[in-house]
Amino acid sequence: MGRIISFLYGVVSHVLFLLVFMYMVGFLGNFIVPKSVDSGAVGPFSLALIVNILLLALFAIPHSIMARPGFKQWWTTIVPKHIERSTYVMISNLCVILLMWQWQPMVGAVWRVENSVGTLILWSLFGIGWVSIVITSFMINHFDLFGTRQVYLHLLNREYSPLEFKTRGFYNYTRHPLMVGWLVAFWATPDMTVGHLVFAIGTTVYILIAIQIEERDLVKFHGEAYENYRRQVSMLVPFRRKRT
């Protein structure tokens, strides 16, 4: 694949993620977008539950498998290394688009906060969750995370080098602030429906499992440096340091 085409592919993949990300804000917030987590024709409950679980699995399984070093080693014999991350992002984008497009509404209120102060707090947390995801991505390397750095270096005919293990910002208080942001964004709502609850539970289970798998990979890659980090910093709960 030509350098310019690879670079454009990486940029398109990155831009598509940003669009999907913004759409998901409206999808879970039930505003602006034409299709949200609670909109659409309501069908049989059991059918909707099965479809939604399958949609969540269709995202979670490839998203997790494709992030594993063993899979990457095999995958890069087919896909050039410089677009491996962009391809991962692109496939994840398409899975999330399918999930939001085909998501089946499941009516019924799990909770509904009518108090104005409570509503304000929950909407504030909803916004904080999404904003923190963006901020956190720049605390590691936003462009490396989404594959743009890789295709840019390839465009310049420069060798890619993995990022050095560093902790900054939120990473000094929790090992996975990116996941904390996602969890807050998924759960913070003044109007929790059954469908939204299924989404929140499904994604939470996936995140908790994915963290365990990811941390094993990080220990293998970074060794004692990451082991020390695990002993000193909490996994998810911010502002709580473990004793060394």
N, C-alpha and C positions, 0 to 999 in steps of 0.2 A: 504494500500500500504506500503511495507517495507521501512524502512528508507533509505537504500542504493539505492533502485529503485527510490524512490522519489527524492533523491539527484541527481542521474544520469539524471532523467527526467528534473529537473530544469536546470542542466548544459547544456543538449542538447538544451533546449528551448532558453537559453541565447546565446549559440554559434550560433544557427540558426539565431537569430536576428542579430548578428554581420555579418554573411555572407549575409543576406538580405540587411542590411545597406550598406555594401560595394558594393553589386550589384546595389543598387539604385543609388549610386554615378555615376556609369557608365551608368545606364539606363537614367538618366536625362542629363548627360553630353554627351551622344552619343559617347562613346568611350569604347573600350576593350570588353564589354559584347556582346553576340550574338544577344540579343533582347533589343532594346532601345525604347525610347518614340517616335522616328521618323522612326524606321525601320519596315520593313514588307510590305506585299502587301497592296496597297491602295484600299479601297472599296468605296461604296457610302457614301457620307458625313453624311447624316442623320442617317444611320445605325451605322456608327462609333461613332457619337455623343451619340446616345442612349446607345450603349454598354459601352462606356467609363464612362458615368454618372452612369450607373448601377454598374459598377466595383468600382467606387468611393464610392457609397452608400453602397455597400456590405462590404467595409472596415469600413466606418465611423459609420454606425448605430450600429453594434455589438461592435465596439471598444469603443463607447461612453456609450452604455447601460451597458456593462460589468464593466465599471469603477465606476458605481454609487453604493453608499452604500446599497441602498435598494436591488438592484440586487445581490450584494455580500452576503448579509444576507441570501437570498434564495439559491443562488448558492452553498454556503458552506454547505448546508444541503445535497448536492449531491456530490460535490467535496471537499476533505479534505482541511482545511484552509491553511495548509502549502504549498500546490501546487496550490492554487487559483491564485496567481499572475503569476506563471510559465505557467499555462493554459491560462491565459489572453494573455500573451506574445506569446504563441504558436499559438493560434487562430489568433492573429494579424499578425503573420509571414505568416501563410497560406493564409490569405486574401491579403496581399501585394504581395506574390508570384503569386497568381492568377491574380491580377491586372496587374502586369508587364508582365506576360506570355500572357494574352489575350488582352492587350492594343492595340487599333486600331490606326494606324498612321493617322494623319489628316494634309495633306500637305498645304502649303501656308505660306509665311513668314509674320509674324506680325511685326517684326523688324529684321534687320540684320546689325550688327555693323562691318564695315570693317576697321575702323581706328585702327591702332595697339595699341595705348594707351587705347582707349575705350575697345578694346577686352581684353587687359591685366587687366584692372580694373574689368571688369565683371567676368572674370575667377578667379581673386583673391577673389572677393566677394563670388563666388561659393564655392571655397575651404574654405574660412573663415566660411561660413555657416555650412558646414559639420564638420569642426574641432570644432567649438564652441558647436555643439550638444554634441560631445563626452566630451569636457571639462566640460560643464554644468552638465552633468549627474553625474559627480564625485563631484560636489559642493553640491548636495543633498545627495544621497547615491546610487551610480551606481548599486550595487549588490542588494539593497532592491528594487530599481525601476524595476529590471528585475526578481525578485523572487528568486535569488540565495541565498541571505541572509536567507530567510525563510526556504528553504530546508536544508541549512547548519545547522541552529539552530535545526531543527527537527532531523537531523542526529546525533547531539550531545545530543539529548534529553533535549534541553533547550527551555524555553518558549520564544515565540516571543513577542517583545514589539515594539509598533509603534514609529517612529522616533520623536524626539523632534523638535518643530518648531524653525528653525534657518534661518538666512539670511547670506549668505557669497558670496564673489566674485561678479559675475554678478547680483545676486539676490539683491544686494544693489542698483542697478540702474534700474532694470525692474523686475516686478513680474513674468514674464514668459520668461526668456532668452532662454529656450529650444525651445519654439515656435518661437521666433525671429530667431533662427538658422535655423529652418525648413523653415520659410518664405523666408529668404535670399537664402537658397539653392534651393528652388523651382523657384524663380523668376530671379536669376542672371544667365543670359546666353547671349552671343552675337548673338545667332541665335534663336529667339523665333518663333516657328511654331504655327499653330493653335492648334495642338494636345497638345503641351507643355503648351500653354496658357489655354486650357481647364483643364489640370491637375493642373496648378498653381491656377486658380480661384476656382476650386472645393475644393482643399485642404485648401485654404485660408478661404473660407466660413466655412468649417468644423472647422478649428482652432478657428475662431472668435466665433462661436456658442459654441464650447466645452469649451472655456475659461470661458464664462459666467456661464455655468452649473457647472464647476469645482470650481469656486470661491464661489458659494453658498454652496457647500459641505465643502469647506475649512473654511468658516465662521462658519458653524455649528459645525465643529470638533474642531477648534482652538479658536473660540470665539473672544473676544476683541483683542487678540494678532494679529490676522489676519486683523481685522478691522483697527487697527492702522497702520499696514503695508500697507494696501490699500490706506490709507489717505496720506501716506508719499512717496510711490514709484509708479511710472508710470506703467501702465499695460504692454505696449509693447515697447514704444519709450525709448531707453536707454538714460542715462545721463540727465534725466529731472525729477527732484523731485517736487512733489506737495507740496503746503503749508499745514502745519499741521493745 
